[in-house]
Amino acid sequence: MYTERRIWMAQSEGKNQYLLPNMANRHGLIAGATGTGKTITMKVMAESFSDMGVPVFFSDVKGDLSGMISPGRDSEDMQSRIRRFGIGNFAYKGYPARFWDIFGEEGHPVRVTVSSMGPQLLARLLDLTDVQAGVLSIVFKAADDNGLLLLDLKDLRAMLQYVGDNRAEYTTMYGNVSSASIGAIQRALLAFEDEGGQCVFGEPELDIRDWMRTDPDGRGYINILSAKRLIGSPKVYATFLLWMLNELFEKLPEIGDPDKPRMIFFFDEAHLLFDGAPKSLVQKIVQVVKLIRSKGVGVYFVTQSPSDIPGEVLAQLSNRVQHGLRAYTPAEQKAVRAAAASFRENPAFNSEKALMELGTGEALVSFLDEKGIPSVVEKSRILPPQSLMGPADESEVKRLVNCDEFELKYRDSVDRESAYEIIMRATEQLAAEQAEAQQAALAEKEAAAAEKQRQKEAAAAEKQKSKKSSGKAGVVQKATTAAASSVARSVSTNMVNSVLGGKVSSAGAIGKRAATNALSSVMRTGTTAIIRGLFGTKR
């Protein structure tokens, strides 16, 4: 309850416990077993921060925080509690709230781009090994170097395939990229998508500054993230909340120590953030928690036991509300002792024993005083909330969502050109060029074959023509030779007869034939030469 410019949180024996606004960004812890009153403590804090004009974020794991939009209901029990605290000006009232939901079912859709999530958080989200996380970092580096935006999971898939197809080049540039690691990351993405993870990534991306708003009355908006379904995927839940916290750290400017926080961030089920977290991630969380205070943001971790929080983080949580713990095992008893020892001791009671005896709505409380020194621990009762304890009417929640300005901004997803479209276009262009090159090579091959066939046919035709020409010349030569022989015989015979006279003896006949043959030979040669001269050189 916000009163006298302070947050009245609890009351011990005749003493009120206040959380000072200028110390609220020093972070805090709300711890306790199930059913001890952690949710009520969160609501009382959130109402007070809203009244002082400080926006608040928390996740609604159980589905009962939506009642903050409606005034509380009076009852005999509430009247009894109000009288016990001696509250004279207690008033039931609702608070300005906005509803968000990664799946877009019970609030405005909340999305984050793959590039914004980064390789470290994404590796944890996909439960990758160190080697696979290293390959994922190379994929992000390759995307940055090539100016490729990784907005959603299809962009990441396309980039993984691109790096895998060119792994020899990227291995030389950045380090070993194995096909086995690429395949493992692709399989992890498939499993993540089967769990509905594709809803997490895309555009428009949540602008974390949209949560830092006040209503017309100056009250800070209470941003409620529906997590009933989301908590079913613990790593997605924890990683997404850590991304939001990191976004606040990255985007908000330094303001030192303000009079009141710029924003309060409740991290419910905080143990999920650290379950199985690698050392590098825990170091990142410690860094953010240490430095985000100077950005004016107070972070309150809500969990069952302080032992759920690493010591380095726990040391940064100065404002503490410790509800009852139950210890049935040696490990649980050790956790109770550690929780009791973390407080500044009060000689009036035994803190360890008190933790085991606290009832619902009771807590050990210690806040920072004006000098930043933790107060002595007090056994106290938490004030009741002014808004409705329990969920609001679903129709009222839906009406607020539909009428809110951010419904228009975030409801419809946007798929602008990014890595997937660019890689697909380049792949299609390369395929077209390869097909064109293949067609050109095939056409060239066909043209060469056709030319070869033409030359073959031309050679065959020339050979056939030469063969015919050669045959014709032979016939002419034979006819010419025969004619020349006949003429020569006739002429030689007449010449011999004329020289020797008409009659000869047998011996003379022999001589006559010899003479005739010799003369015929001479005549054939001469006649052939004459005929060749007449016919030219062709045969």
Long-range contacts (C-beta under 8 A, 24 or more apart in sequence): 1-44, 1-47, 1-48, 1-87, 1-90, 1-383, 1-386, 2-47, 2-48, 2-49, 2-51, 2-52, 3-89, 5-52, 7-45, 7-48, 7-49, 7-52, 8-48, 8-383, 9-41, 9-44, 9-45, 9-48, 9-321, 9-365, 9-367, 9-382, 9-383, 10-321, 10-363, 10-365, 10-378, 10-380, 10-381, 10-382, 10-383, 11-85, 11-380, 11-381, 11-383, 12-365, 12-378, 12-379, 12-380, 12-381, 15-378, 17-365, 17-367, 17-375, 17-378, 17-380, 18-367, 19-45, 19-48, 19-319, 19-367, 20-367, 20-368, 20-369, 20-370, 21-52, 21-54, 21-259, 21-260, 21-261, 22-257, 22-258, 22-259, 22-260, 23-318, 23-319, 23-367, 23-368, 23-369, 23-370, 23-372, 24-49, 24-54, 24-260, 24-261, 24-264, 24-298, 24-319, 25-257, 25-258, 25-261, 25-262, 25-293, 25-296, 25-297, 25-298, 26-293, 26-298, 26-318, 26-319, 26-368, 26-372, 27-289, 27-293, 27-298, 27-299, 27-300, 27-301, 27-316, 27-317, 27-318, 27-319, 28-298, 28-299, 28-300, 28-301, 28-317, 28-318, 28-319, 28-320, 28-321, 29-300, 29-301, 29-302, 29-303, 29-306, 29-309, 29-314, 29-317, 29-319, 29-320, 29-321, 29-322, 30-266, 30-300, 30-301, 30-302, 30-303, 30-320, 30-321, 30-323, 31-302, 31-303, 31-304, 31-305, 31-306, 31-308, 31-320, 31-321, 31-322, 31-323, 31-325, 31-339, 32-304, 32-322, 32-323, 32-324, 32-325, 32-358, 32-363, 33-304, 33-323, 33-324, 33-325, 33-326, 34-304, 35-360, 36-323, 36-324, 36-358, 36-359, 36-360, 36-361, 36-362, 36-363, 37-323, 37-360, 37-361, 37-362, 37-363, 37-382, 38-302, 38-323, 39-64, 39-65, 40-361, 40-382, 40-384, 40-385, 40-389, 41-321, 41-323, 41-363, 41-382, 42-266, 42-268, 42-300, 42-302, 43-68, 43-385, 43-387, 43-389, 44-382, 44-383, 44-384, 44-385, 45-264, 45-266, 45-300, 46-95, 46-222, 46-264, 46-266, 47-95, 47-385, 47-386, 47-387, 49-220, 49-261, 49-264, 50-95, 50-96, 50-219, 50-220, 50-221, 50-222, 51-219, 52-220, 52-260, 53-214, 53-218, 53-219, 53-220, 53-260, 54-220, 54-260, 54-261, 54-262, 54-263, 54-264, 55-211, 55-212, 55-213, 55-214, 55-220, 55-221, 55-222, 55-223, 55-262, 55-263, 55-264, 56-220, 56-221, 56-222, 56-223, 56-263, 56-264, 56-265, 56-266, 57-211, 57-222, 57-223, 57-225, 57-244, 57-263, 57-264, 57-265, 57-266, 58-222, 58-223, 58-224, 58-225, 58-265, 58-266, 58-268, 59-224, 59-225, 59-226, 59-227, 59-230, 59-237, 59-241, 59-266, 59-267, 59-268, 59-269, 60-224, 60-225, 60-226, 60-227, 60-228, 61-227, 61-228, 61-231, 61-268, 61-269, 62-228, 63-226, 63-228, 63-391, 64-389, 64-390, 64-391, 65-224, 65-391, 66-97, 66-99, 66-224, 66-391, 66-392, 66-397, 67-387, 67-388, 67-389, 67-390, 67-391, 67-392, 68-94, 68-95, 68-97, 68-222, 68-224, 68-385, 68-387, 68-388, 68-392, 69-94, 69-95, 69-96, 69-97, 69-387, 69-388, 69-392, 69-396, 69-397, 69-400, 70-94, 70-387, 70-388, 70-392, 70-393, 70-396, 71-386, 71-387, 71-388, 72-384, 72-385, 72-386, 72-387, 72-388, 72-389, 73-388, 73-389, 78-384, 81-384, 82-384, 84-381, 85-381, 85-383, 87-383, 90-386, 91-386, 92-386, 92-387, 93-386, 93-387, 94-387, 94-388, 95-219, 95-222, 95-387, 96-214, 96-215, 96-217, 96-219, 96-220, 96-221, 96-222, 97-221, 97-222, 97-223, 97-224, 97-400, 98-211, 98-221, 98-222, 98-223, 98-224, 98-400, 98-404, 98-406, 99-224, 99-226, 99-397, 99-400, 99-401, 100-223, 100-224, 100-225, 100-226, 101-225, 101-226, 102-199, 102-200, 102-225, 102-230, 102-240, 103-196, 103-199, 103-229, 103-230, 104-199, 104-411, 105-226, 105-229, 106-226, 106-228, 106-397, 106-401, 107-224, 107-225, 107-226, 107-401, 108-401, 108-404, 108-406, 108-407, 108-409, 108-410, 108-411, 109-199, 109-410, 109-411, 109-413, 110-206, 110-225, 110-240, 110-410, 111-199, 111-200, 111-201, 111-202, 111-203, 111-204, 111-205, 111-206, 111-410, 111-413, 112-200, 112-201, 112-205, 112-206, 112-240, 112-243, 113-149, 113-150, 113-151, 113-152, 113-201, 113-202, 113-203, 113-205, 114-150, 114-151, 114-152, 114-153, 114-155, 114-156, 114-201, 115-140, 115-143, 115-149, 115-150, 115-151, 116-205, 116-243, 116-247, 117-201, 117-239, 117-243, 120-280, 120-281, 120-284, 121-239, 121-242, 121-243, 121-246, 121-281, 124-235, 124-239, 124-277, 124-278, 124-281, 125-192, 125-197, 125-235, 125-236, 125-239, 126-185, 126-188, 126-189, 126-192, 127-188, 127-235, 128-184, 128-185, 128-188, 129-184, 130-278, 131-181, 132-181, 132-184, 132-185, 132-188, 134-175, 135-177, 135-178, 135-181, 135-182, 135-185, 136-185, 138-163, 138-170, 138-174, 138-175, 138-177, 139-163, 139-185, 141-174, 142-170, 142-174, 143-419, 148-418, 148-419, 148-422, 148-423, 149-417, 149-418, 149-419, 150-418, 150-419, 151-201, 151-202, 151-203, 151-415, 151-416, 151-418, 151-419, 152-198, 152-201, 152-202, 152-203, 152-415, 152-418, 152-420, 153-189, 153-192, 153-193, 153-197, 153-198, 153-201, 154-420, 155-418, 155-419, 155-420, 156-189, 156-419, 157-186, 157-189, 157-420, 158-419, 158-420, 158-423, 158-424, 159-419, 159-423, 160-185, 160-186, 160-189, 161-186, 161-423, 162-423, 195-233, 195-236, 196-233, 197-233, 197-236, 200-236, 200-240, 202-413, 202-414, 202-415, 203-413, 203-414, 203-415, 203-416, 204-409, 204-410, 204-413, 204-414, 206-244, 206-247, 206-410, 208-244, 208-247, 208-248, 208-251, 209-251, 210-406, 210-409, 211-263, 212-262, 212-263, 227-268, 231-269, 234-269, 234-272, 234-275, 235-272, 237-269, 237-272, 238-269, 238-272, 238-273, 238-275, 241-267, 241-273, 242-273, 242-285, 245-288, 245-292, 245-299, 246-284, 246-288, 248-292, 248-295, 248-297, 249-288, 249-291, 249-292, 249-295, 249-297, 252-292, 252-295, 252-296, 252-297, 253-295, 254-294, 254-295, 255-294, 255-295, 255-296, 256-294, 257-294, 258-296, 261-296, 261-297, 261-298, 262-295, 262-296, 262-297, 263-296, 263-297, 263-298, 264-297, 264-298, 264-299, 264-300, 265-297, 265-298, 265-299, 265-300, 266-300, 266-302, 267-299, 267-300, 267-301, 267-302, 268-302, 269-302, 269-303, 270-301, 270-302, 270-303, 270-308, 270-309, 271-303, 271-304, 271-308, 271-309, 274-308, 274-309, 274-310, 274-313, 282-310, 282-312, 282-313, 285-313, 286-310, 286-312, 286-313, 286-316, 289-313, 289-316, 290-316, 305-332, 305-335, 305-339, 306-335, 306-338, 306-339, 306-342, 307-334, 307-335, 307-338, 307-339, 314-342, 318-367, 318-368, 318-372, 318-374, 319-366, 319-367, 319-368, 320-364, 320-365, 320-366, 320-367, 321-363, 321-364, 321-365, 321-382, 322-355, 322-363, 322-364, 322-365, 323-358, 323-362, 323-363, 324-355, 324-356, 324-357, 324-358, 324-359, 324-360, 324-362, 324-363, 325-355, 325-356, 325-358, 326-356, 327-356, 340-364, 343-374, 343-377, 344-374, 344-375, 344-376, 344-377, 345-376, 345-377, 346-376, 346-377, 346-378, 346-379, 349-379, 351-377, 354-379, 473-538, 473-539, 474-539, 476-535, 476-539, 477-539, 480-528, 480-531, 480-532, 480-535, 481-524, 481-528, 483-527, 483-531, 484-523, 484-524, 484-527, 484-528, 484-531, 485-520, 485-524, 487-523, 487-527, 488-519, 488-520, 488-521, 488-522, 488-523, 488-524, 488-527, 489-516, 489-520, 489-523, 491-519, 491-523, 492-516, 492-517, 492-519, 492-520, 492-523, 495-519
